[in-house]
Amino acid sequence: MADDFKIAQPEQYQRLFLKDDIRPDGRAVTGCREVKIHVNTVSSALGSAMVCYGSTRVIAGIKGKFAEPTINNPNSGFLIPNVILPMTCNTKYKPGFPSDKGIAMSNKLETLLTDATDLMELCLIPGKVAWVLYLDVVCINDDGNVMDAAVLALSAALNNTWLPATKIIEE
């Protein structure tokens, strides 16, 4: 019954709680969600983390491969984030192609992480070989603040990423 009211009348639903200075989940209006970060949660990834942000759950995994640097940045590697918001994490998402929200979040993460990361450290041979890191973020449960959880998960995963030793043999 409460779920029907929440869907049919979202503003009135929120007002019922706000008049008592509480949120629907019982927290004070100024209260924060509990945050838990678990690192190295995906054994097949170069780095990974799971973030529990209240009831929101996000897993980030990082894979890497060699690629030619871009013409505009021949001394840098690059990051490619991909946010996946499956229907199983919240019924507001549809199955099939990536959602507009997932694409927008991926673009925001790329801007944020590119500005906060020294991409030159990912370059092995300027103009020839650099690391490209694929940053996958999968939302397991969306109960709000998915972007915050994604940033935390990727930050933790990047901090625990170990790239394989690489030997450069010049010919």
Secondary structure, 3 states (H helix, E strand, C coil): CHHHHHHHCHHHHHHHHHCCCECCCCCECCCCCCEEEEECCCCCCCEEEEEEECCEEEEEEEEEEEECCCCCCCCCCEEEEEEECCCCCCCCCCCCCCCHHHHHHHHHHHHHHHHHCCHHHHEEECCCEEEEEEEEEEEEECCCCHHHHHHHHHHHHHHCCCCCCCCCCCC
